[in-house]
Each structure stands twice: as C-alpha cells, then as structure tokens.
Amino acid sequence: MNSIRDNINDEFIKVIAQQNQMHVLPDSTKVWMESGSSIKYTKAFNKKREVWLEGNSFFEVYKHEGSFFQVHINKAFIEVKGTCFQIKQTNAEKNEITLFHGKIEFNVESTGEKIIMSPSQKVMYNPNNAQTLVENVMDINWKDGRYNFKETPLSQLISIVNQIYQSNIILEGKFTKQPSFTGSIRYDETLDDVIDKLCFSLNLTYKKQNRKIVIYN
C-alpha cells in the first residue's frame, strides 16, 4: 500500500505516505510526498483549498481563478494561486520553501512577516525564533515529478544536484570539451542512483572520499 487514507473526523481527510508517492487533491493539484510525510485537508476542499503538511513534499497547484491555495506548516503558511514549489521540513529549526515557477507568499504567523517569492528563490525559516532568510537558487525545470535538463553543462548539473540533495559533489579531471546532459531525474531517485545515471550517460567515473563524491573522466 502506498499510503494510508484516514477520515480522521467528519471534516478532515489525512493521507500518510508509506513510500515516495504522488497524491492528487480534489481540485487536481498534484502533491509528490516523501515517505513518512502526511497531508491533511477538509472534505469540503474545493470550497476552501487548505492543506496541512508534515514532512517534505512538492506541490503543483492547479490554478482556480479567484481561489487561493494555502499550505500550513509549523507556525507559518504559504499562499499561492497556480504554481510549483517544494517544502522541506528537515527538523524543528529548519524549514525550506523553494519556488520553481509562479508566485507564492510566505507568511510567518507569530510576526506577521510576509515574503513574496519569485521563481528560483528559497526561503529558509526557523519556526523556533521566526527568523527567515531568502536566497537565490539555480533555475530548475520541474514538471510532473521530474527535474528536466536539456544540454546542461556538467558543472552546472553538479551544482543543481548538490542543491537538490544537499550533497558535496566535485568535478575533477581535464576536459577538452565539458560534456552536457539531456534527460531527467525523478523526484524519488536516490543520490547514488543519480550519480550512476550521470556517469553512465556521460562515460565518467566517480569515487567517494569521506563526505564528498568526486566525478572525473
């Protein structure tokens, strides 16, 4: 079974992911949930589009004219129309919201702070002290559960993979012409699977040294 669907009372439905999976909400919004994460929403969802999230998920929000979509996390919420973004709740002190396309508004409940996010921006938020930090990130093409790449130079691709997986991959060796990658990475692929795919596709080799991964030709 991929998930547990629980009618927790007369008003709410809760979905708990038993493995990485995609769940479609009643308004056609797609949620890619990591294993162990959960979402809760009302049975009257199409009247008021609100979701309560625990864990990590991607959202592709279906656009409804005149209807906002809200995602509630720890002491904050995100308000959107039609857009694609990711939420990571790593621990009690670190929440990350990354916007791929569209526009969202990040709201801190305790202080009333509002941050209007643009594509390729990330907000880092500490629920314990309500501190926020906005960073620009590399532009990533995300659609239907995949990161998509077209003739992306290897050095840029490594930077993106490091960004996605919070890894430490470095490139060594001499290239007369730096290879480029065309293909996709599924949201549920492990870092090891991604490294194997890239090295096989580009005829490269890698080794692990302490906490870093070295790719070379």
Phi and psi in degrees as a GROMACS rama.xvg file:
@    title "Ramachandran Plot"
@    xaxis  label "Phi"
@    yaxis  label "Psi"
@TYPE xy
-78.5794  -31.5964  ASN-2
-153.596  163.824  SER-3
-110.389  121.245  ILE-4
-103.37  122.09  ARG-5
-126.768  117.923  ASP-6
-80.3011  86.5091  ASN-7
-68.3702  -23.6259  ILE-8
-163.018  -167.768  ASN-9
-69.2196  -14.8622  ASP-10
-106.379  -32.3282  GLU-11
-117.99  150.793  PHE-12
-118.79  135.585  ILE-13
-122.337  133.278  LYS-14
-117.721  123.489  VAL-15
-112.648  122.859  ILE-16
-79.9475  121.778  ALA-17
-84.6849  -16.7931  GLN-18
-155.444  173.939  GLN-19
-59.7212  128.979  ASN-20
-157.293  165.189  GLN-21
-111.256  132.741  MET-22
-122.161  134.602  HIS-23
-102.461  123.362  VAL-24
-78.4522  165.63  LEU-25
-58.2847  -23.0218  PRO-26
-92.3714  8.36646  ASP-27
81.8485  4.56007  SER-28
-64.8685  137.187  THR-29
-102.323  134.457  LYS-30
-124.719  117.622  VAL-31
-93.371  110.638  TRP-32
-103.132  135.686  MET-33
-79.0399  153.619  GLU-34
-54.8266  132.434  SER-35
91.7486  -12.1223  GLY-36
-82.9011  164.528  SER-37
-146.25  151.321  SER-38
-128.493  148.879  ILE-39
-130.735  137.872  LYS-40
-150.959  163.604  TYR-41
-80.5977  154.578  THR-42
-67.5191  -26.9202  LYS-43
-92.1601  46.9933  ALA-44
-62.6453  -40.4894  PHE-45
-67.5329  -17.3664  ASN-46
-81.1678  -38.3659  LYS-47
-141.298  105.503  LYS-48
-84.8301  88.8886  ARG-49
-127.038  137.684  GLU-50
-130.467  138.656  VAL-51
-108.976  121.919  TRP-52
-112.376  135.985  LEU-53
-123.197  123.523  GLU-54
105.355  -155.931  GLY-55
-114.524  134.592  ASN-56
-156.568  153.502  SER-57
-99.3272  144.607  PHE-58
-123.786  128.945  PHE-59
-112.827  101.719  GLU-60
-85.8217  126.013  VAL-61
-73.4511  130.708  TYR-62
-81.4626  125.662  LYS-63
-120.791  119.361  HIS-64
-59.2671  129.284  GLU-65
77.9908  5.80868  GLY-66
-124.695  119.227  SER-67
-84.6561  160.322  PHE-68
-125.474  129.021  PHE-69
-120.999  137.514  GLN-70
-117.69  121.173  VAL-71
-96.4277  129.902  HIS-72
-123.045  -162.121  ILE-73
-67.8655  104.868  ASN-74
63.0215  25.8086  LYS-75
-159.146  166.875  ALA-76
-149.647  157.135  PHE-77
-115.435  132.582  ILE-78
-115.657  130.184  GLU-79
-139.544  170.02  VAL-80
-110.919  -98.4264  LYS-81
-114.865  119.832  GLY-82
-168.229  178.253  THR-83
-133.771  126.004  CYS-84
-152.405  166.058  PHE-85
-123.466  142.568  GLN-86
-121.612  127.075  ILE-87
-119.95  123.365  LYS-88
-114.211  82.241  GLN-89
-66.2327  -45.6713  THR-90
-156.66  -173.575  ASN-91
-65.349  -18.2611  ALA-92
-109.92  -1.46627  GLU-93
-138.528  107.357  LYS-94
-117.314  137.923  ASN-95
-128.573  133.711  GLU-96
-122.699  120.145  ILE-97
-117.549  128.583  THR-98
-101.985  126.419  LEU-99
-93.5908  -46.7719  PHE-100
-154.298  161.034  HIS-101
92.5578  -153.947  GLY-102
-148.031  136.398  LYS-103
-134.345  160.962  ILE-104
-118.787  119.886  GLU-105
-95.2515  128.821  PHE-106
-122.175  127.098  ASN-107
-93.9436  119.297  VAL-108
-66.818  -40.4531  GLU-109
-73.0128  -31.6626  SER-110
-107.924  -15.6576  THR-111
79.3701  4.9311  GLY-112
-63.6956  137.223  GLU-113
-124.361  133.488  LYS-114
-123.549  118.076  ILE-115
-85.5438  115.596  ILE-116
-95.7323  143.349  MET-117
-108.491  161.338  SER-118
-54.8107  145.213  PRO-119
67.2703  31.3352  SER-120
-118.254  150.709  GLN-121
-128.966  133.091  LYS-122
-104.632  126.64  VAL-123
-104.412  129.744  MET-124
-134.231  131.232  TYR-125
-105.719  107.473  ASN-126
-62.8868  -24.0299  PRO-127
-70.232  -36.0174  ASN-128
-123.895  4.93882  ASN-129
65.2015  17.8582  ALA-130
-77.5243  141.785  GLN-131
-128.056  151.997  THR-132
-143.13  130.836  LEU-133
-106.067  130.815  VAL-134
-129.251  147.846  GLU-135
-84.8277  139.235  ASN-136
-124.242  169.207  VAL-137
-69.8119  143.7  MET-138
-67.0216  128.183  ASP-139
-127.489  133.509  ILE-140
-88.0964  109.586  ASN-141
-116.596  131.243  TRP-142
-159.05  133.256  LYS-143
51.9084  44.9662  ASP-144
81.8465  13.7273  GLY-145
-136.524  143.85  ARG-146
-87.8961  126.755  TYR-147
-112.348  138.567  ASN-148
-131.895  142.283  PHE-149
-134.839  111.219  LYS-150
49.1022  46.6192  GLU-151
-84.1959  123.948  THR-152
-57.3803  146.196  PRO-153
-57.6002  -42.9327  LEU-154
-62.2932  -39.795  SER-155
-68.9076  -39.8083  GLN-156
-61.2529  -42.4113  LEU-157
-62.4096  -40.4799  ILE-158
-61.5599  -39.9089  SER-159
-67.9572  -43.9841  ILE-160
-61.8339  -41.7197  VAL-161
-60.2141  -38.1454  ASN-162
-66.4544  -43.8156  GLN-163
-68.473  -46.3601  ILE-164
-99.7726  0.0625543  TYR-165
51.8983  45.2571  GLN-166
-103.069  177.319  SER-167
-127.862  79.4762  ASN-168
-101.467  133.014  ILE-169
-125.804  153.916  ILE-170
-108.352  126.362  LEU-171
-125.923  163.254  GLU-172
106.599  168.88  GLY-173
-111.278  128.675  LYS-174
-119.033  124.743  PHE-175
-65.7418  -33.7263  THR-176
-144.675  123.126  LYS-177
-66.1324  128.935  GLN-178
-68.9464  157.608  PRO-179
-125.056  157.896  SER-180
-121.244  132.721  PHE-181
-122.733  123.124  THR-182
162.117  -161.053  GLY-183
-141.719  159.007  SER-184
-123.695  122.636  ILE-185
-70.9204  149.597  ARG-186
-61.9625  -24.4069  TYR-187
-101.808  8.41909  ASP-188
-73.9369  140.704  GLU-189
-77.0941  162.443  THR-190
-60.5108  -41.9325  LEU-191
-60.0727  -41.5274  ASP-192
-64.0866  -39.5733  ASP-193
-65.3517  -45.0932  VAL-194
-61.4403  -43.5038  ILE-195
-59.7842  -43.4646  ASP-196
-62.7825  -47.5352  LYS-197
-64.2038  -44.8026  LEU-198
-66.8388  -38.2314  CYS-199
-65.9277  -44.0686  PHE-200
-66.249  -36.4461  SER-201
-105.827  7.21963  LEU-202
57.7328  51.3496  ASN-203
-118.174  173.052  LEU-204
-128.549  154.784  THR-205
-140.257  160.289  TYR-206
-144.001  152.994  LYS-207
-101.82  129.197  LYS-208
-128.538  110.347  GLN-209
54.044  -115.47  ASN-210
-105.946  18.7291  ARG-211
-125.978  160.282  LYS-212
-118.521  125.983  ILE-213
-107.141  123.968  VAL-214
-107.882  132.998  ILE-215
-147.816  167.187  TYR-216
